[in-house]
């Protein structure tokens, strides 16, 4: 029996540990925080993605489509709240219609159940929506991802896994063919290492002696909620047509399992790897970002007008409301209440390009998940199986 050390207690780390355990390995999971799913998994929109946005044949496309089915089945098996409600992607101008049709074609190539619908049919789903055309995606859902993690923890505990919170990796070395990870409570030894550290995955990789292919640059996604009396404006999920030249999807509206409606996220550079507010500043993290050549190359490409617009929208609730009003005109500034933000661990290469697909890098006795942003939670069971298969 092999002993595998997994660093990171988010949904990808736990799903990987679960799969390793199911294959007969002894597993140790090290999580630096005092609870599971403390960062990206616990700060996202809880959407089960369908897989329509991603390049056909990519890991994201394959694992999102397969994961859409597997994570819903897992939730239902373990009593985790989930609802497959579908969503609308709406074109709000004629200029967006060709991009919407291209998205429908990509959905078809990826095996995603989606179809173009008329304005009248779109309004049957969302009476308050504004559009000239829409794409109905049937398999999109909403879920409680932290509850999924809790179910995985219960499974791992029952299987005898060694689960440790408050256990950051302080140092890593390989000796006599085995990996050793120093933690505050002592050294943890294993036959192989799996790095699922999310926001800190590149740092863990360097700690283990690997030069990562990409650097993590944190982007904060900020959200608002609709006031309770205005929640009736949105029945399900309403998304804009994404701009293919930009790295993020744009602000959208999502009805959550508890009936609340989240609006967002925007995307601004975070001033700390765990910077959920403008006041969360780490001088070391900022210096690291500024020293990285890719940051300046990305800035030259996106700082103006895209980056400036995101910052202004971050600072102005009025601007945020105006973006939402393109989708649902009845939404106004007074309808919005600030909600909890998230931080996306976005991998960036030295040339300033953002890593578009999931990125996994290997070394002898090591597997490092270096880029697993959205839709990683949706595809977590598939990613876990893929990574477990790479552990030698």
C-alpha positions in Angstrom: 0.0 0.0 0.0 1.3 3.4 -1.0 1.1 6.4 1.3 0.2 9.6 -0.6 0.5 13.1 0.9 -2.1 15.5 -0.5 -1.6 19.2 0.2 -4.8 21.3 0.0 -8.2 20.7 1.5 -10.4 22.3 -1.1 -12.7 20.3 -3.4 -10.0 19.3 -5.8 -7.7 18.1 -3.0 -10.4 16.2 -1.3 -11.7 14.6 -4.5 -8.2 13.5 -5.4 -7.7 12.1 -1.9 -11.1 10.3 -2.1 -10.1 8.7 -5.4 -6.7 7.6 -4.2 -8.3 6.1 -1.1 -10.8 4.2 -3.3 -7.9 2.8 -5.3 -6.4 1.4 -2.1 -3.8 4.0 -1.2 -3.2 5.3 2.3 -3.9 9.1 2.2 -2.8 12.0 4.3 -4.5 15.4 3.6 -2.8 18.6 4.8 -4.9 21.8 5.0 -3.3 25.0 6.3 -6.6 26.5 7.4 -8.7 25.3 10.4 -11.5 24.2 8.1 -12.0 22.5 4.8 -13.0 24.4 1.6 -11.8 27.6 3.2 -10.8 29.5 0.0 -11.8 29.1 -3.7 -14.3 26.2 -3.0 -16.0 28.2 -0.2 -16.1 31.5 -2.0 -17.5 30.7 -5.4 -21.0 31.0 -7.0 -21.9 27.3 -6.4 -22.8 26.8 -10.0 -22.6 23.4 -11.6 -21.3 24.4 -15.0 -22.4 22.7 -18.2 -19.2 22.9 -20.2 -20.2 25.1 -23.1 -17.5 27.8 -22.9 -14.4 25.6 -23.2 -12.3 24.7 -26.2 -13.5 21.3 -27.5 -11.2 18.5 -26.5 -9.6 20.5 -23.6 -9.4 19.2 -20.1 -11.9 21.9 -19.0 -14.4 20.8 -21.7 -14.2 17.1 -21.0 -14.1 17.3 -17.2 -16.8 19.9 -17.0 -19.2 18.0 -19.1 -18.5 14.7 -17.4 -18.3 16.4 -14.0 -21.7 18.1 -14.5 -23.2 14.6 -14.4 -20.9 13.1 -11.7 -21.1 15.9 -9.2 -24.9 16.0 -9.4 -25.1 12.2 -8.9 -22.7 12.5 -6.0 -24.7 15.2 -4.3 -27.9 13.3 -4.7 -26.3 10.1 -3.3 -24.9 11.9 -0.3 -27.9 14.2 0.5 -26.2 17.4 -0.6 -28.6 20.1 -1.9 -28.5 20.4 -5.7 -30.9 21.7 -8.3 -30.5 21.3 -12.1 -32.3 24.5 -13.2 -30.7 25.4 -16.5 -29.6 28.9 -17.5 -30.0 31.6 -20.2 -27.1 33.2 -22.0 -28.5 36.3 -23.6 -27.4 38.6 -26.4 -28.5 42.1 -25.5 -27.6 43.6 -29.0 -27.5 42.4 -32.6 -23.7 42.6 -32.5 -23.6 39.8 -29.9 -25.8 37.4 -31.8 -23.0 35.9 -34.0 -21.0 35.2 -30.8 -24.0 33.6 -29.2 -24.5 31.3 -32.2 -20.8 30.4 -32.1 -21.3 29.6 -28.4 -24.2 27.3 -29.3 -22.0 25.6 -31.9 -19.3 25.0 -29.3 -21.9 23.6 -26.9 -22.9 21.2 -29.5 -19.3 20.1 -30.1 -18.8 19.6 -26.4 -22.0 17.5 -26.0 -23.8 20.1 -23.9 -27.6 20.2 -24.1 -28.2 23.8 -25.3 -30.4 25.4 -27.9 -31.1 28.8 -29.3 -34.5 30.2 -28.2 -36.7 33.1 -29.2 -37.1 36.2 -27.1 -40.6 35.1 -26.2 -39.3 31.7 -25.0 -36.5 33.4 -23.1 -39.0 35.5 -21.3 -41.0 32.4 -20.4 -38.0 31.4 -18.3 -37.0 34.9 -17.2 -39.9 37.5 -17.6 -37.7 40.5 -16.7 -34.8 39.7 -19.1 -33.7 42.0 -21.9 -32.4 40.3 -25.0 -32.6 40.0 -28.8 -31.7 36.3 -28.7 -30.8 33.7 -26.1 -29.2 30.3 -25.6 -31.0 27.9 -23.2 -28.6 25.6 -21.4 -30.5 22.8 -19.7 -27.8 21.0 -17.6 -26.5 24.0 -15.6 -27.3 23.7 -11.9 -26.7 25.1 -8.5 -25.2 23.2 -5.6 -23.6 23.5 -2.1 -19.9 22.8 -2.8 -18.8 23.2 0.8 -21.4 20.5 1.7 -20.0 18.3 -1.1 -16.6 18.7 0.6 -18.1 17.8 4.0 -19.5 14.6 2.4 -16.0 13.8 1.0 -14.5 14.3 4.5 -17.0 11.9 6.0 -16.1 9.3 3.3 -12.4 9.8 3.8 -12.7 9.6 7.6 -14.7 6.4 7.3 -12.0 4.9 5.0 -9.3 5.7 7.6 -7.6 8.6 5.9 -5.4 10.9 8.0 -7.0 14.3 7.6 -5.2 17.3 9.2 -6.4 20.9 9.3 -4.1 23.7 10.7 -1.3 21.9 8.9 0.5 24.1 6.4 3.4 22.7 4.5 6.5 24.5 5.7 9.2 22.6 3.8 9.3 19.7 1.3 12.1 17.4 0.4 12.6 14.0 -1.3 14.9 11.6 0.4 15.6 7.9 -0.5 12.7 8.0 -2.9 10.2 9.2 -0.4 8.7 12.6 0.1 8.9 14.5 3.5 6.7 17.4 4.3 7.5 19.5 7.4 4.4 20.8 9.2 4.0 22.7 12.6 3.2 19.3 14.3 6.1 17.3 12.7 7.3 15.7 9.5 4.8 13.8 7.3 6.3 11.1 5.1 4.9 9.4 2.1 5.6 7.6 -1.2 4.3 10.4 -3.4 3.1 14.0 -3.2 0.0 15.6 -4.7 -0.2 19.4 -4.7 -3.7 20.8 -4.8 -2.9 24.0 -2.9 -4.9 26.3 -5.2 -3.9 29.9 -4.5 -0.5 28.7 -3.3 0.1 25.8 -5.7 3.0 27.4 -7.5 4.7 28.1 -4.1 4.2 24.5 -3.0 5.7 23.4 -6.3 8.8 25.5 -5.8 9.0 24.3 -2.2 9.1 20.7 -3.6 12.0 21.6 -6.0 9.9 22.0 -9.1 10.0 25.1 -11.4 6.3 25.6 -12.2 5.3 26.4 -15.7 3.1 29.2 -14.6 2.7 31.7 -11.7 -0.5 32.2 -9.7 -1.8 35.8 -10.0 -4.8 36.3 -7.7 -8.0 38.1 -9.1 -10.7 39.1 -6.7 -14.3 38.5 -7.9 -16.7 40.8 -6.1 -20.4 40.0 -5.7 -23.6 41.8 -4.7 -27.0 40.3 -3.7 -30.4 41.5 -4.7 -32.4 42.8 -1.7 -35.0 40.2 -0.6 -37.9 42.2 -1.9 -36.3 42.3 -5.4 -35.3 38.6 -5.7 -38.4 37.9 -7.9 -36.7 39.7 -10.8 -34.6 36.6 -11.4 -35.9 33.0 -11.5 -32.7 31.1 -12.3 -29.4 32.0 -13.9 -28.8 34.8 -16.5 -25.4 35.2 -18.2 -24.2 37.7 -20.8 -22.5 36.5 -24.0 -18.8 36.4 -23.1 -16.3 38.4 -25.1 -13.8 35.8 -26.5 -11.0 38.4 -26.3 -11.4 38.7 -22.5 -10.4 36.1 -19.9 -13.6 36.2 -17.7 -17.3 35.7 -18.3 -18.6 39.0 -17.2 -21.1 39.8 -14.4 -24.2 37.6 -14.3 -27.2 36.8 -12.0 -27.6 33.5 -10.1 -30.4 32.4 -7.9 -28.9 30.3 -5.1 -30.4 27.3 -3.3 -31.7 29.5 -0.4 -33.6 31.8 -2.8 -31.1 34.6 -2.7 -29.8 36.1 -6.0 -26.1 36.8 -6.4 -24.8 39.3 -8.9 -21.3 39.3 -10.2 -18.4 38.7 -10.2 -16.3 41.4 -11.6 -12.5 40.8 -11.8 -9.8 43.0 -10.3 -6.2 42.2 -9.3 -6.2 41.2 -5.6 -3.5 42.8 -3.4 -3.0 39.5 -1.5 -3.4 35.9 -2.5 -6.2 35.8 0.1 -7.3 39.3 -0.5 -11.1 39.3 -0.3 -11.3 43.0 0.3 -9.4 46.1 -1.0 -8.0 46.4 2.5 -6.4 43.0 2.4 -2.9 43.9 1.3 0.2 41.7 1.5 3.4 43.6 0.6 5.1 40.4 -0.2 2.4 39.2 -2.5 2.2 42.6 -4.3 6.0 42.6 -4.8 5.9 39.1 -6.2 3.2 40.1 -8.7 5.1 43.2 -9.7 8.4 41.3 -10.2 6.8 38.8 -12.5 7.3 39.8 -16.2 3.9 38.3 -17.1 2.1 40.9 -15.0 3.3 43.8 -17.1 2.7 42.0 -20.4 -0.9 41.2 -19.3 -1.3 44.8 -18.2 -0.2 46.2 -21.6 -2.9 44.0 -23.1 -5.8 44.5 -20.7 -5.1 47.5 -18.4 -7.0 49.9 -20.7 -9.9 50.0 -21.1 -10.8 46.6 -19.7 -8.9 46.6 -16.5 -9.8 50.2 -15.7 -13.5 49.5 -16.3 -13.3 46.5 -13.8 -11.7 48.7 -11.2 -14.2 51.5 -11.6 -17.0 48.9 -11.4 -15.5 47.6 -8.2 -15.5 51.1 -6.7 -19.0 52.1 -7.9 -22.2 50.3 -7.1 -23.9 52.4 -9.7 -21.6 51.0 -12.5 -22.1 47.5 -11.2 -25.9 48.0 -11.4 -25.6 49.4 -14.9 -23.8 46.2 -16.0 -26.6 44.1 -14.5 -29.3 46.3 -16.0 -28.1 45.3 -19.5 -29.5 41.8 -18.6 -32.4 42.8 -16.4 -33.3 46.4 -16.9 -35.4 46.5 -13.7 -32.2 46.1 -11.5 -31.1 49.4 -10.0 -28.4 50.6 -7.7 -30.8 50.6 -4.7 -31.5 46.9 -5.2 -27.9 45.7 -4.5 -26.3 44.8 -1.2 -22.6 43.9 -1.0 -21.9 40.2 -0.6 -18.8 38.1 0.1 -16.1 38.1 -2.5 -13.9 35.3 -3.8 -10.3 35.1 -5.1 -9.5 33.2 -8.3 -6.1 31.5 -8.5 -5.3 32.4 -12.1 -2.2 30.8 -13.5 -0.2 33.1 -15.8 2.9 32.4 -18.0 5.9 34.7 -18.3 4.7 36.0 -21.6 1.6 37.4 -19.9 -0.8 34.8 -21.3 -3.4 33.4 -18.9 -3.4 29.6 -18.7 -6.7 28.7 -20.4 -6.9 25.0 -19.4 -6.4 23.0 -16.3 -2.6 22.6 -15.8 -1.0 19.6 -14.2 2.7 19.3 -13.9 4.6 16.1 -12.9 8.0 15.3 -11.4 9.3 12.0 -10.0 7.0 11.1 -7.1 5.0 14.3 -7.5 1.9 15.6 -9.2 1.1 19.4 -9.1 -2.3 20.8 -10.0 -1.1 24.3 -11.0 -4.3 25.7 -12.6 -7.7 24.6 -11.5 -10.1 27.6 -11.4 -13.7 27.5 -12.4 -15.1 25.0 -13.5 -12.8 22.9 -11.3 -15.5 22.4 -8.6 -17.9 21.1 -11.2 -15.2 18.7 -12.6 -13.6 17.9 -9.3 -14.4 14.2 -9.3 -13.0 13.9 -12.8 -9.9 15.9 -11.9 -9.4 13.7 -8.9 -9.6 10.6 -11.0 -7.2 12.1 -13.6 -4.7 13.2 -10.9 -4.9 9.9 -9.0 -4.1 8.1 -12.3 -0.9 10.1 -12.6 0.4 9.3 -9.1 3.2 6.7 -9.5 
